[in-house]
Amino acid sequence: MYLEIIRLRSTQKVTMGALLVNSKLMCFTLEPPWRMNEKGKSCIPVGEYVCQKYRSKKFETMCLKLFDVYGRENIAIHPGNSVEETKGCILPGLMTGGLHNNETVLQSRLALDTIVTNLAHQYVSYNLIIKNGF
């Protein structure tokens, strides 16, 4: 079982993508743009990662934590709508939209619930592949 994020486009403000579970589209993603992997300001490098489900006290829901992200720590897929809420993490959403002239993902908690529900429960960890599609 694996997850894949295909980054569809990147601007000076945001990176938008699609998240698939076993090649099935689950939702869209929002990340900061590439800023040389700067902690808290950049999307993470393309590559393959291991992630695990965990219960987040901050977000009060199940999230996915990524491991072995070069030069970074505490990277997760968690709920949120705008790039200001990422701090370098990945935000899922069922739809994309705009708010105050900024790109957003919408229905983030529902998207995250959909991802977690579609991950097989017999696995402790999952492979996540992040690649650029642009």
N, C-alpha and C positions, 0 to 999 in steps of 0.2 A: 504494500500500500504506500502510495507516495502522493505528495502535493507538489504542485508546480505553479510558480508565479511567472507569467510572461508579461514583462513590462512593455506596454504598447506605445507609450510616448512620454517624453520628458521635456519640461519647460524650465525656465529659470526659477519657477515657484514650486513645481510639483511633478511627481512621477506617477503616472496612472498605469494600471495593469489589470490583469485578469488572473484569478486563482482557480486552479483546477484540482480536483481530487480524482486520481486514477483516470485522467484525461477528460473528466466531466466538469464543465463549467459550473462553479459554485457561486462566484461573486466577482466583483471588481475590487481593486486595491488602490490605496493612495499612500504614497511615501513622499518624503522630501526629495528634491533633486540630488543628483550626484555632486557632492562637494568634497571630493578626495577622502571619503570615509571619515569625515570630521564627526567626532562624537556628539550626538544630540542634534546635528544639523544636516546630516547626509543620509541618503539611503545606504543600505549595506551593499557590499560588493556582490556581483553576480557569483554564483557558485552553488555548491551542494551543502546542505546543512541538515542537522538532526534537530527535530523539534519534539516537544512533549506537551501534552495537555496538563494544565494546572489550574487550580482555583485561585483567582486573583482577589485579594482582599480589597485592593484599590477599586477595581471595576465591578466587584461582587458578581462575577460570572466566570465560566471556564474560558481560558485563553490558551494560546500556544506559545511556549517559550522556545527560542532558538539557541542552539549551543554552538560553540567554537566559531563565533563570528570574529574574524580577524580584527584586532584592535578595538573591539567593542564588547560590552556586556549588557545584560538586562534587555536584550532585544526580544520583542514579542509581537504576536499578532493579537491585537486587542481592539475593543470598540473605540470609535471616535469618528469625527466627520471631516476635520480640516487638518491641513499640514501643521498648524500650530499645536495640534494635539498629539503629534507623533513622537517628537524627540528622537527621531531616527527609527521608530518602529513602523510596523505595517498595519494600516487600518483597512478592514474589509467593509464592503457595502453592497447591498443588492442593486443599487442604482447609483449613477453619478449625477451631479448637479452643480449648482453654483449658489454661493451665498456671499453677499457683499463683494462681488467681483472676484471671488476666489473659487477655484474648483473644489468640490467636496465629494465624498461618498455618503450615501443616505441609507438608512435602515441598517446601521452597522451592527447593532446587537443581534438583530435577526439573522444577518449574514454570518456572524460568528457562530451563533447557535446552529445554523445549517451546516457549517464546516464541521464543527465538533460532532454533531449527530451523524454525519456521513463517514466519520473515521471509525474503522472497525475497533471494537472495544477490546479485542484480544491482544492488541499491540500496545506496548508501553511507549515506543517511540516511532517516529515517522520520518521518512526522508522528504526534504523540501528542496526542490531545484528552483533557483531564481535565474532567469535569463532575459536578455534584452530581445525584444521582437521588433525593435525599430532600427 
